[in-house]
Amino acid sequence: MDQLEKKFNEDMMKIYKTAKKELKYNANRFLQMISRDGGLQTAKNLLLKRKAQKALRFCG
């Protein structure tokens, strides 16, 4: 993992911690994804899922 990816991973964890503290939103699944896949892959997976959902709506 290079420095930029490492920093991105740390920033993704900060997002989780901020949401939990300030919004009282406990995003356990998001935390599991970051812990298992890392921040970069989690972001890619979430973006791909969103893109697929938009495509399905367009086709339907």
BELTA-V226043 format. One record per pair of residues at least 4 apart in sequence whose ideal C-beta (glycine too) atoms are under 7 Angstrom apart, sorted by the first residue. I is the first residue (numbers start at 0). GAP is how many residues later the second one is. Records with the same first field share a line. If there is no record, write none. Layout:
I: GAP / GAP
This chain:
0: 4 / 5
1: 4
2: 4
3: 4
4: 4 / 35
5: 4
6: 4
7: 4 / 31 / 32
8: 4 / 29 / 30 / 31
9: 4
10: 4 / 28
11: 4 / 22 / 27 / 30 / 31
12: 4 / 21
13: 4
14: 4
15: 4 / 11 / 14 / 15 / 18
16: 4
17: 4
18: 4 / 6 / 8
19: 5 / 6
26: 4
27: 4
28: 4
29: 4
30: 4
31: 4
32: 4 / 9
33: 4 / 5 / 8
36: 4 / 5 / 8
37: 4
38: 4
39: 4
40: 4
41: 4
42: 4
43: 4
44: 4
45: 4
46: 4
47: 4
48: 4
49: 4
50: 4
51: 4
52: 4
53: 4
54: 4
55: 4
